[in-house]
C-alpha cells in the first residue's frame, strides 16, 4: 500500500512539474515563428540609433567648443 502511494505521488509530481515548466502558448508560437528574434532586432536597432545620436551630439559639442586657431607649435613649424 505504501509503495502504491509513493508511486502515485511521484507520478503526480512529474505531471505538475511538466505543466509548470511549459511555456505559454503565445511564447511557444513566437519562438517558432521568429517573432521574438524580430522584436529583439528592432529593439537593438533602436538602441543603436540612440547611441549614434548621442555620439553625434557629443562630437558636435566638442567641435563647437574648439577654436579654429592653430597651436603655437604649428605656427613655428610653418616659418
Backbone as CSV, one residue per row, in Angstrom:
resi,resn,N_x,N_y,N_z,CA_x,CA_y,CA_z,C_x,C_y,C_z
1,UNK,0.817,-1.200,0.000,0.000,0.000,0.000,0.854,1.256,0.000
2,UNK,1.894,1.244,0.848,2.774,2.399,0.920,3.515,2.591,-0.406
3,UNK,3.867,1.516,-1.054,4.579,1.579,-2.341,3.693,2.225,-3.408
4,UNK,2.394,1.856,-3.449,1.473,2.453,-4.422,1.321,3.956,-4.193
5,UNK,1.257,4.350,-2.942,1.131,5.766,-2.610,2.358,6.539,-3.087
6,UNK,3.537,5.981,-2.894,4.761,6.642,-3.329,4.816,6.763,-4.853
7,UNK,4.385,5.717,-5.536,4.381,5.745,-7.000,3.414,6.816,-7.501
8,UNK,2.227,6.879,-6.920,1.238,7.871,-7.354,1.710,9.297,-7.062
9,UNK,2.334,9.486,-5.926,2.850,10.813,-5.598,3.949,11.217,-6.577
10,UNK,4.770,10.254,-6.964,5.821,10.522,-7.934,5.222,10.895,-9.284
11,UNK,4.207,10.156,-9.719,3.537,10.448,-10.994,2.891,11.829,-10.954
12,UNK,2.205,12.140,-9.866,1.545,13.450,-9.740,2.568,14.573,-9.741
13,UNK,3.699,14.367,-9.057,4.723,15.419,-9.022,5.340,15.630,-10.397
14,UNK,5.537,14.560,-11.184,6.050,14.714,-12.542,5.063,15.469,-13.431
15,UNK,3.799,15.173,-13.293,2.774,15.861,-14.089,2.752,17.347,-13.741
16,UNK,2.775,17.658,-12.457,2.763,19.071,-12.038,4.017,19.785,-12.525
17,UNK,5.154,19.150,-12.414,6.398,19.769,-12.864,6.375,19.980,-14.377
18,UNK,5.773,19.075,-15.108,5.673,19.230,-16.558,4.822,20.413,-16.950
19,UNK,3.714,20.618,-16.263,2.851,21.755,-16.576,3.477,23.076,-16.159
20,UNK,4.207,23.081,-15.070,4.820,24.322,-14.605,6.007,24.712,-15.477
21,UNK,6.669,23.767,-16.082,7.841,24.048,-16.894,7.534,24.406,-18.326
22,UNK,6.282,24.283,-18.744,5.928,24.565,-20.132,5.813,26.067,-20.375
23,UNK,6.189,26.464,-21.574,5.966,27.849,-21.986,4.496,28.044,-22.261
24,UNK,4.077,29.268,-22.183,2.698,29.530,-22.565,2.584,29.368,-24.074
25,UNK,1.399,29.215,-24.563,1.195,29.007,-25.994,1.707,30.157,-26.829
26,UNK,1.515,31.374,-26.354,1.954,32.555,-27.109,3.470,32.601,-27.230
27,UNK,4.175,32.306,-26.137,5.633,32.302,-26.178,6.156,31.228,-27.132
28,UNK,5.540,30.071,-27.106,5.970,28.984,-27.988,5.745,29.350,-29.449
29,UNK,4.613,29.958,-29.751,4.326,30.364,-31.134,5.300,31.441,-31.575
30,UNK,5.599,32.412,-30.692,6.559,33.475,-31.025,7.939,32.900,-31.314
31,UNK,8.342,31.909,-30.549,9.641,31.280,-30.790,9.667,30.550,-32.131
32,UNK,8.600,29.833,-32.435,8.565,29.061,-33.677,8.487,29.951,-34.905
33,UNK,7.750,31.039,-34.823,7.587,31.916,-35.990,8.717,32.923,-36.129
34,UNK,9.554,33.066,-35.098,10.672,34.004,-35.168,10.301,35.409,-34.736
35,UNK,9.118,35.595,-34.172,8.707,36.935,-33.748,9.612,37.479,-32.645
36,UNK,10.090,36.620,-31.763,11.000,37.081,-30.708,12.290,37.630,-31.302
37,UNK,12.790,36.980,-32.329,14.014,37.447,-32.978,13.791,38.797,-33.644
38,UNK,12.644,38.958,-34.276,12.336,40.228,-34.932,12.219,41.341,-33.897
39,UNK,11.542,41.062,-32.791,11.394,42.065,-31.725,12.756,42.447,-31.154
40,UNK,13.616,41.463,-30.953,14.941,41.733,-30.412,15.766,42.561,-31.405
41,UNK,15.659,42.261,-32.694,16.375,43.011,-33.718,15.908,44.461,-33.753
42,UNK,14.600,44.684,-33.691,14.070,46.044,-33.714,14.517,46.825,-32.482
43,UNK,14.538,46.187,-31.329,14.986,46.859,-30.109,16.458,47.219,-30.227
44,UNK,17.258,46.306,-30.745,18.687,46.575,-30.913,18.910,47.714,-31.897
45,UNK,18.132,47.744,-32.952,18.243,48.806,-33.960,17.940,50.173,-33.340
46,UNK,16.902,50.237,-32.504,16.566,51.491,-31.827,17.672,51.912,-30.868
47,UNK,18.232,50.940,-30.156,19.312,51.244,-29.221,20.534,51.786,-29.958
48,UNK,20.842,51.205,-31.109,21.981,51.668,-31.901,21.725,53.074,-32.417
49,UNK,20.512,53.347,-32.880,20.180,54.688,-33.360,20.335,55.722,-32.253
50,UNK,19.900,55.383,-31.047,20.047,56.302,-29.911,21.522,56.557,-29.623
51,UNK,22.331,55.517,-29.663,23.761,55.662,-29.394,24.428,56.533,-30.457
52,UNK,24.039,56.365,-31.706,24.605,57.167,-32.792,24.235,58.638,-32.608
53,UNK,22.987,58.904,-32.233,22.568,60.286,-31.991,23.358,60.913,-30.846
54,UNK,23.545,60.186,-29.771,24.296,60.716,-28.636,25.732,61.019,-29.027
55,UNK,26.339,60.115,-29.787,27.724,60.341,-30.217,27.813,61.548,-31.143
56,UNK,26.835,61.718,-32.023,26.839,62.865,-32.930,26.703,64.169,-32.145
57,UNK,25.843,64.169,-31.123,25.688,65.364,-30.294,26.975,65.671,-29.537
58,UNK,27.608,64.649,-29.007,28.869,64.863,-28.280,29.949,65.389,-29.210
59,UNK,30.029,64.834,-30.399,31.026,65.281,-31.367,30.766,66.737,-31.754
60,UNK,29.502,67.070,-31.946,29.146,68.437,-32.308,29.516,69.395,-31.180
61,UNK,29.248,69.008,-29.935,29.598,69.840,-28.795,31.105,70.042,-28.702
62,UNK,31.862,68.993,-28.948,33.321,69.090,-28.857,33.852,69.978,-29.964
63,UNK,33.364,69.818,-31.176,33.874,70.622,-32.288,33.424,72.070,-32.176
64,UNK,32.290,72.350,-31.578,31.834,73.725,-31.399,32.665,74.453,-30.354
65,UNK,33.159,73.743,-29.365,33.926,74.363,-28.287,35.380,74.611,-28.659
66,UNK,35.902,73.919,-29.656,37.297,74.084,-30.040,37.437,75.288,-30.960
67,UNK,38.404,76.140,-30.686,38.638,77.279,-31.584,39.335,76.799,-32.857
68,UNK,39.209,77.587,-33.900,39.820,77.225,-35.171,41.271,77.677,-35.262
69,UNK,41.830,78.153,-34.185,43.208,78.631,-34.171,44.161,77.447,-34.140
70,UNK,45.295,77.626,-34.770,46.326,76.594,-34.733,47.159,76.758,-33.479
71,UNK,47.784,75.688,-33.054,48.661,75.748,-31.893,49.890,76.580,-32.213
72,UNK,50.516,77.098,-31.214,51.718,77.903,-31.421,52.850,77.050,-31.995
73,UNK,52.878,75.764,-31.672,53.900,74.878,-32.219,53.742,74.748,-33.725
74,UNK,52.521,74.691,-34.212,52.271,74.597,-35.638,52.706,75.866,-36.353
75,UNK,52.538,76.987,-35.729,52.918,78.268,-36.340,54.433,78.358,-36.493
76,UNK,55.186,77.849,-35.527,56.632,77.885,-35.590,57.155,76.972,-36.701
77,UNK,56.486,75.831,-36.907,56.916,74.890,-37.935,56.735,75.457,-39.326
78,UNK,55.758,76.314,-39.532,55.474,76.850,-40.860,56.479,77.901,-41.265
79,UNK,57.150,78.535,-40.343,58.094,79.613,-40.659,59.372,79.117,-41.191
